[in-house]
Every structure is written in C-alpha cells, then in structure tokens.
C-alpha cells in the first residue's frame, strides 16, 4: 500500500475511516501512518476491514494511537482530526517508537503488522491487572505461558506462586543449552523452588505439604465437609475441640484425642476416618507447608499438583496457600498467582466443599486483590469453563488458536478492548501464534511466541507408529 492509494479521515482524532485500492493488502491489526498535514504524522491501527465487491474500494476503520515525533516516538495524548490524509503501512521505526511510548520491556516474540516484523514486547507493569490466557489444545498455550513466566523471572522481582496440575513448569529454574550467560545466571539466582508429591518428587524437589491446624476455621470445615447448620452437633464439637489443642497438633494426634472424647467428637473422628484424611500424604508435620514457603519471601514457587492419592489433597493445599496470601494482603507484597488449567480451580461447578471455598476466595482475590498486589494469571482452554465473576475481572487477554465461534463471541463480550475482527481471526492462528490485548500490550498485537529458555516439563503422549 502506498500513500497515493489510501486516504483516511477522522472527525474527532480518536477513530478514523479509510478508503484504499481493492488490491491493497491491509488487515485488522495492521499499524498505519497517516500524514495529517505536512508537519503532522499520526499513528493508527486498523480495527476492521470491509471486503470490496467488484471494483469497489477497500474500506474500513481504525483507532488513532497518537502523533509521531522525532525518531518515531509516539505522543499518545496528541490526536488531531484530519481529512483526506494519505495513509501507509507503518515501518520498523514507528513500531519501535510505539514500544518505547508504552514502556514494553518483556520481549516475548515477533509482532507481524503489514509486511513488517518487529519485536513484540509487553509492559511488565501491565501485570498488575488480572490476565487470561486462552487457547484450545495444541495451540501452544502451555509453551506460551512458559515464555511469559521466563520473561517475568528475568525482568521483574515479582513473587510468583505457580499452581501446576500437569508438571509443565517443574523445570522453570533450569535453562536449556545455549541460553545467554546473563539470562541463565538471573534465572538461577531467582531460586525457583519446586514442591511435589511423594510419587513425583525427584532430586532437588521439595515436599508439597499443608498444615491443617493453621488453616482458617472455614477452610478446615470445608476440608472436613462440615456444614455449621446441617452438621451442627459435629461442627460445635469441632470448634470446641480446637480450643483444647495446640497449634502444632497433627492429624493423627487429633484423631486419637477425638476418639476418646464426647459423642460429638467421636462422630467427628469417624468423619475424618471416612474421608480417609489420616492416609493423606500432605500433612506437613515438622516440614514447612506450601503456604509457609510461598509467603516466606519474594521467591518463585512451582507447586506440582499431581501424584496425590485423593483429589481433595491438592485442592486443600491450594486453599491453604491462597487463604494465607489473602490473610497477609495488608503487607502488599506484589504477587502473581499463576493457575494453569484454571478451570480446575476457578470453574463454574466446584466438585466439593473445599473446592467451593477455594473458588469463593479466588473470586474475592479477582474482585479485590489488585489493590493489595495480588494478581491472577489464568490459563485455560475455554472461557466458558472459568467462573464469570473471575473472567470479568481480567484486563489482559492472550488468545491463541480458538475454533469455536461461541467461545470467540464470549471473549468478545468479556474483553471489549480486543478488536472483534482480530478475535475472529484466531481460528486460523498457527501453533505458537497469539493475539495480545489489554493493559500489558501497547496495542492489540498478533505475535509469534519466541523460543523457551527453560526446559518444558510435561508433554503430550505420542501415537505409537508401526515401523515401515
């Protein structure tokens, strides 16, 4: 596209319409430079394109980003109206100036706009809002999440708690050969701690544990599946019993004391036995709990949630960790809670009282956590699987390939800042390609993710082939 082939008009300096030759290759998301006057050039982004019929001109509309100063620097507050202005595709200088204006520092891949490729960088400060990463199976979602976490490791001091159901991030602290020495040293210095179950733990990993006695009373009751009204006798026996035991009493000691207590306490002991809680491997005893480790500093903790005999165990661990972070919220330690396969913890249909209690707390974090420095980074295959009270609080979107029109429509409703035409294009994304929009991106961008610096943990099971 050349300046003589396309013209643009803006009455308010915010949005613009354009006309171009039908043969011009311009697509939603492309950055353009509009020459408003001899001395004023404007940077804009195409939002949608109306495909021409016959010999009709190509038309569309876009948004004005700001005026271009020296060396391509973007002045976002300066957006004059214009008419009959020549429009052309932006070049590398203008794209670089846009990143500078938006303070993008986390280089996560390559940004394609028009016929130009440029570095795609996100604002580290933009992660002080909740983020949703979405993509169907095979889109490269887990790999992309790893890229994000690596860049945050390298260029921030964020405390991070990674809830990892499939052991995909257990090697987050281990760089692959060929990584720049400074990057490898920085990642090593972050001291990523990996907590795992007995059945999955390897050399260097630490036990993933929890401490029942120090959980909140509501969390304890949820773990015991106790309702204060329906199970009023047992619940009363429970709260009375808690006043009689020390803060470090373990599950086995509790059961022994309950068995020799009142009828209500005996019933409570039977409940614990029926739930199989004595057989849980998660009890910390003299070891630190996951909550102790996560809140004990500004480090990065990966919790591999697999390998437990009872599905309630990892959920109870997550509840204790999130509860403890919430109880310490007034300390305002910047903390990113990374939840992979987030539908397991943030879904619309929790499978148990402890899962419901965890969901309630995460809804509270989503609604109120930002002012305390508690931010969510959620990854899931479908938006419909995430509780709407959590999804609606996300201000950053990273969308990978998505074939379902219903899911794309739902994303358009939840993330109004993402151009609908760019959302619709997601069904044609290749593996590793993503649309990034929201406060962490300078503008909505179509990006091919960069290579990982650390080893990926989990992997798909291959189909066994017959030798030829």
SULNOR-V613447 format. One record per pair of residues at least 6 apart in sequence whose ideal C-beta (glycine too) atoms are under 6 Angstrom apart, sorted by the first residue. I is the first residue (numbers start at 0). GAP is how many residues later the second one is. If there is no record, write none. Layout:
{{I & GAP} {I & GAP}}
This chain:
{{0 & 23} {0 & 25} {0 & 88} {2 & 83} {2 & 85} {4 & 15} {4 & 16} {4 & 19} {5 & 12} {5 & 14} {5 & 81} {6 & 12} {6 & 77} {7 & 8} {7 & 10} {7 & 26} {7 & 77} {7 & 79} {8 & 8} {8 & 74} {9 & 6} {9 & 71} {9 & 72} {10 & 70} {12 & 51} {12 & 66} {12 & 67} {12 & 68} {13 & 50} {14 & 48} {15 & 28} {15 & 46} {15 & 48} {16 & 44} {17 & 42} {17 & 69} {18 & 38} {18 & 40} {19 & 38} {21 & 30} {21 & 36} {23 & 34} {25 & 20} {27 & 18} {27 & 20} {27 & 21} {27 & 391} {27 & 393} {27 & 394} {28 & 393} {28 & 417} {29 & 16} {29 & 83} {29 & 84} {30 & 14} {30 & 59} {30 & 82} {31 & 12} {31 & 55} {31 & 57} {31 & 58} {32 & 8} {32 & 55} {32 & 57} {32 & 61} {33 & 8} {33 & 10} {33 & 51} {33 & 53} {34 & 6} {34 & 50} {34 & 51} {35 & 6} {35 & 44} {35 & 46} {35 & 49} {40 & 27} {41 & 22} {41 & 25} {42 & 22} {42 & 23} {42 & 25} {42 & 31} {42 & 51} {43 & 18} {43 & 20} {43 & 21} {44 & 17} {44 & 18} {44 & 398} {45 & 14} {45 & 16} {46 & 14} {46 & 15} {46 & 16} {46 & 372} {47 & 12} {47 & 13} {47 & 373} {48 & 11} {49 & 9} {49 & 10} {51 & 6} {63 & 15} {65 & 8} {65 & 9} {65 & 10} {65 & 12} {65 & 13} {66 & 8} {66 & 11} {68 & 6} {71 & 21} {71 & 22} {71 & 25} {72 & 24} {73 & 23} {73 & 24} {73 & 27} {88 & 25} {90 & 25} {91 & 24} {91 & 26} {94 & 23} {97 & 344} {98 & 22} {98 & 343} {101 & 21} {101 & 340} {102 & 20} {103 & 17} {103 & 18} {103 & 19} {103 & 338} {104 & 19} {104 & 50} {105 & 15} {105 & 16} {105 & 18} {105 & 45} {105 & 49} {106 & 12} {106 & 14} {107 & 12} {107 & 39} {107 & 43} {107 & 342} {108 & 11} {108 & 338} {108 & 339} {108 & 340} {108 & 341} {109 & 7} {109 & 10} {109 & 338} {110 & 7} {110 & 9} {110 & 334} {110 & 336} {111 & 334} {119 & 325} {119 & 327} {121 & 318} {121 & 319} {122 & 317} {123 & 31} {123 & 32} {125 & 313} {125 & 314} {127 & 247} {128 & 266} {128 & 267} {128 & 310} {129 & 245} {129 & 246} {129 & 263} {129 & 264} {130 & 246} {130 & 265} {131 & 246} {131 & 262} {131 & 265} {132 & 12} {132 & 246} {132 & 265} {133 & 249} {133 & 265} {134 & 6} {134 & 265} {134 & 266} {135 & 245} {135 & 265} {135 & 266} {138 & 261} {138 & 262} {139 & 291} {139 & 292} {140 & 259} {141 & 26} {143 & 290} {143 & 305} {144 & 234} {145 & 306} {146 & 302} {149 & 303} {149 & 304} {151 & 6} {152 & 34} {152 & 37} {153 & 32} {157 & 176} {157 & 178} {158 & 139} {158 & 174} {158 & 176} {159 & 140} {159 & 176} {160 & 133} {160 & 140} {160 & 176} {161 & 7} {161 & 140} {161 & 176} {162 & 140} {162 & 155} {162 & 176} {163 & 138} {163 & 140} {163 & 176} {164 & 140} {164 & 176} {164 & 179} {165 & 292} {166 & 137} {166 & 139} {166 & 290} {166 & 291} {167 & 289} {167 & 290} {168 & 133} {168 & 288} {169 & 24} {169 & 132} {169 & 134} {169 & 287} {170 & 283} {170 & 284} {170 & 286} {171 & 20} {171 & 130} {171 & 282} {172 & 19} {173 & 280} {173 & 281} {174 & 9} {174 & 12} {174 & 278} {174 & 279} {175 & 279} {178 & 274} {189 & 110} {190 & 108} {191 & 108} {192 & 108} {193 & 11} {193 & 108} {194 & 11} {194 & 13} {194 & 95} {194 & 108} {195 & 9} {195 & 12} {195 & 108} {196 & 11} {196 & 110} {196 & 111} {197 & 83} {198 & 108} {199 & 104} {199 & 106} {199 & 107} {206 & 80} {207 & 82} {207 & 95} {208 & 73} {208 & 75} {208 & 78} {208 & 80} {209 & 72} {209 & 79} {209 & 107} {209 & 110} {210 & 73} {210 & 78} {212 & 34} {212 & 36} {214 & 105} {215 & 107} {218 & 100} {218 & 104} {218 & 138} {221 & 131} {221 & 132} {221 & 135} {222 & 93} {222 & 131} {224 & 128} {225 & 9} {227 & 7} {232 & 31} {233 & 30} {233 & 33} {233 & 34} {236 & 27} {236 & 28} {236 & 31} {237 & 30} {240 & 24} {249 & 33} {249 & 35} {250 & 27} {250 & 32} {254 & 14} {254 & 17} {257 & 7} {257 & 10} {257 & 11} {258 & 10} {279 & 33} {281 & 31} {289 & 13} {289 & 27} {289 & 31} {290 & 29} {290 & 30} {290 & 33} {292 & 8} {293 & 7} {293 & 27} {294 & 29} {294 & 33} {304 & 9} {307 & 6} {311 & 42} {314 & 39} {314 & 40} {315 & 38} {317 & 40} {318 & 35} {318 & 38} {318 & 39} {321 & 39} {328 & 43} {331 & 40} {331 & 41} {333 & 39} {334 & 39} {335 & 39} {335 & 41} {336 & 39} {337 & 39} {338 & 6} {338 & 39} {339 & 39} {341 & 36} {341 & 37} {341 & 38} {342 & 37} {342 & 42} {345 & 16} {345 & 40} {345 & 41} {345 & 44} {346 & 38} {347 & 39} {349 & 6} {349 & 9} {362 & 26} {362 & 27} {364 & 9} {365 & 24} {365 & 27} {379 & 6} {381 & 25} {382 & 8} {382 & 24} {382 & 27} {382 & 28} {390 & 23} {394 & 43} {394 & 44} {395 & 42} {395 & 43} {395 & 44} {396 & 18} {396 & 21} {396 & 40} {396 & 41} {397 & 36} {397 & 38} {398 & 27} {398 & 36} {399 & 34} {400 & 28} {401 & 6} {401 & 24} {402 & 24} {407 & 15} {410 & 12} {411 & 8} {411 & 11} {416 & 20} {417 & 19} {417 & 26} {418 & 25} {421 & 13} {421 & 22} {431 & 16} {431 & 17} {432 & 15} {433 & 13} {434 & 11} {435 & 9} {435 & 11} {436 & 7}}
